[in-house]
Amino acid sequence: FFPAISAEAGALKEKGCPAPFNWLHPRTMVCTPWDIAWNRVTERRRGHGSCGVGFGATVERHLAGMSLRVLDCCNRWVAKEKLRSTGKWYADRAAVEESRLPGFLSAWEDESAGFDLDAMCDAMLHPGPGLHWEVAEGADLADRGDMPRNLVMEGHQGILLDQDWGIAPHVTWSSTGSASALECAGEFLAGTGLGLASVDIWYVTRAYQTRHGTGPMSSGTPVDLVNTESETNVSHPWQGEFRRSALDPDLVAHALRCDRADPSSVERTQE
């Protein structure tokens, strides 16, 4: 979601950090304001717990054949037409949902009112001062002299929020374990002609369980936190209540077994 990338760059600038240069894969799925709106309208009715940023809706839209990828955003006309089609596709879906859920259409129209196609295109093509991004695959970077010697890949969700290993419907629309990172790293380095010498995997956990929303927790023992000034996980309109309970070592061990069970063409050398 390009406006979010711009906002993050602005936040880094305020903290005195240099603006990052972003390499974006041409096939990366692009989130739109309609995806976010659909996510929020449906979440109000389902209550499964969601970040409210449209990730799952974006994946679902692409699986339905309504694609908008990073490479599309390099051409303003293509981007604008695909955005226009996306908006119509969601409006048609909302009309269908209305027959099943009275009031859905008006909720959708309220959430999606005022979207501006030209402003969206501007956010894609001109992301803002100090922010730079370029479309590239591994092969495009092979001749660069400043290729990093080390790649650091950060997991985006807990292992037990994985679409296969998590407890539905309280899961994310992706694979959250190390196999995805290993495949991405291997693909990227194969494109550059470089090899993957070794892999270190670091598993990190809090000293207690956390859960947003109504999803199940294996421990019912509540945990009160102290020194929470920097805590970014809080109760949220879309995610629901931020809950905490005692750590379950058996569940941590189960999560590690789940992660190791996912096949990868790249060997896990160290953990």
Solvent accessible surface area in square Angstrom, and as a share of the most:
residue,aa,sasa,rsa
1,F,76,0.32
2,F,8,0.03
3,P,59,0.37
4,A,54,0.42
5,I,46,0.23
6,S,32,0.21
7,A,67,0.52
8,E,113,0.50
9,A,9,0.07
10,G,34,0.32
11,A,48,0.37
12,L,55,0.28
13,K,140,0.59
14,E,156,0.70
15,K,158,0.67
16,G,67,0.64
17,C,55,0.33
18,P,118,0.74
19,A,46,0.36
20,P,52,0.33
21,F,101,0.42
22,N,34,0.17
23,W,90,0.32
24,L,29,0.14
25,H,69,0.31
26,P,18,0.11
27,R,148,0.54
28,T,61,0.35
29,M,72,0.32
30,V,4,0.02
31,C,16,0.10
32,T,1,0.00
33,P,28,0.18
34,W,27,0.09
35,D,0,0.00
36,I,26,0.13
37,A,3,0.02
38,W,12,0.04
39,N,14,0.07
40,R,71,0.26
41,V,1,0.01
42,T,19,0.11
43,E,9,0.04
44,R,136,0.50
45,R,108,0.39
46,R,135,0.49
47,G,35,0.34
48,H,56,0.25
49,G,29,0.28
50,S,23,0.15
51,C,59,0.35
52,G,0,0.00
53,V,83,0.48
54,G,0,0.00
55,F,90,0.38
56,G,18,0.17
57,A,9,0.07
58,T,6,0.04
59,V,18,0.10
60,E,55,0.25
61,R,0,0.00
62,H,18,0.08
63,L,137,0.68
64,A,64,0.50
65,G,59,0.56
66,M,44,0.20
67,S,38,0.24
68,L,0,0.00
69,R,55,0.20
70,V,4,0.02
71,L,107,0.53
72,D,27,0.14
73,C,0,0.00
74,C,67,0.40
75,N,76,0.39
76,R,88,0.32
77,W,180,0.63
78,V,45,0.26
79,A,1,0.00
80,K,52,0.22
81,E,59,0.26
82,K,66,0.28
83,L,0,0.00
84,R,118,0.43
85,S,55,0.35
86,T,2,0.01
87,G,11,0.10
88,K,134,0.57
89,W,54,0.19
90,Y,0,0.00
91,A,44,0.34
92,D,70,0.36
93,R,60,0.22
94,A,0,0.00
95,A,54,0.42
96,V,104,0.60
97,E,35,0.16
98,E,55,0.24
99,S,100,0.64
100,R,159,0.58
101,L,50,0.25
102,P,109,0.68
103,G,31,0.29
104,F,2,0.01
105,L,53,0.27
106,S,62,0.40
107,A,30,0.23
108,W,7,0.02
109,E,93,0.42
110,D,114,0.59
111,E,44,0.20
112,S,16,0.10
113,A,73,0.57
114,G,78,0.75
115,F,67,0.28
116,D,75,0.39
117,L,34,0.17
118,D,66,0.34
119,A,55,0.42
120,M,19,0.09
121,C,0,0.00
122,D,62,0.32
123,A,25,0.20
124,M,9,0.04
125,L,48,0.24
126,H,127,0.57
127,P,23,0.14
128,G,35,0.34
129,P,130,0.82
130,G,36,0.35
131,L,10,0.05
132,H,101,0.45
133,W,43,0.15
134,E,86,0.38
135,V,34,0.19
136,A,9,0.07
137,E,82,0.37
138,G,9,0.08
139,A,69,0.54
140,D,93,0.48
141,L,7,0.03
142,A,47,0.36
143,D,146,0.76
144,R,95,0.35
145,G,89,0.86
146,D,94,0.49
147,M,35,0.16
148,P,69,0.43
149,R,237,0.86
150,N,121,0.62
151,L,70,0.35
152,V,144,0.83
153,M,93,0.42
154,E,161,0.72
155,G,57,0.55
156,H,107,0.48
157,Q,62,0.27
158,G,40,0.39
159,I,31,0.16
160,L,47,0.23
161,L,55,0.27
162,D,2,0.01
163,Q,90,0.40
164,D,109,0.56
165,W,91,0.32
166,G,16,0.15
167,I,109,0.55
168,A,77,0.60
169,P,67,0.42
170,H,32,0.15
171,V,45,0.26
172,T,16,0.09
173,W,108,0.38
174,S,22,0.14
175,S,43,0.27
176,T,9,0.05
177,G,13,0.13
178,S,16,0.10
179,A,13,0.10
180,S,44,0.28
181,A,33,0.25
182,L,8,0.04
183,E,70,0.31
184,C,70,0.42
185,A,10,0.07
186,G,19,0.18
187,E,117,0.52
188,F,55,0.23
189,L,15,0.08
190,A,77,0.60
191,G,31,0.30
192,T,13,0.07
193,G,69,0.66
194,L,88,0.44
195,G,66,0.63
196,L,64,0.32
197,A,105,0.81
198,S,65,0.42
199,V,19,0.11
200,D,83,0.43
201,I,22,0.11
202,W,215,0.75
203,Y,72,0.27
204,V,138,0.79
205,T,82,0.48
206,R,86,0.32
207,A,86,0.67
208,Y,39,0.15
209,Q,24,0.11
210,T,57,0.33
211,R,39,0.14
212,H,35,0.16
213,G,11,0.10
214,T,98,0.57
215,G,1,0.01
216,P,63,0.39
217,M,43,0.19
218,S,68,0.44
219,S,24,0.15
220,G,81,0.78
221,T,82,0.47
222,P,109,0.69
223,V,38,0.22
224,D,134,0.70
225,L,48,0.24
226,V,120,0.69
227,N,132,0.68
228,T,63,0.37
229,E,155,0.69
230,S,104,0.67
231,E,46,0.21
232,T,122,0.71
233,N,49,0.25
234,V,85,0.49
235,S,73,0.47
236,H,59,0.26
237,P,116,0.73
238,W,36,0.12
239,Q,34,0.15
240,G,26,0.25
241,E,109,0.49
242,F,14,0.06
243,R,68,0.25
244,R,75,0.27
245,S,3,0.02
246,A,34,0.26
247,L,62,0.31
248,D,33,0.17
249,P,97,0.61
250,D,115,0.60
251,L,58,0.29
252,V,48,0.28
253,A,52,0.41
254,H,91,0.41
255,A,14,0.11
256,L,40,0.20
257,R,178,0.65
258,C,5,0.03
259,D,1,0.00
260,R,118,0.43
261,A,63,0.49
262,D,29,0.15
263,P,121,0.76
264,S,31,0.20
265,S,101,0.65
266,V,26,0.15
267,E,134,0.60
268,R,52,0.19
269,T,67,0.39
270,Q,106,0.47
271,E,103,0.46
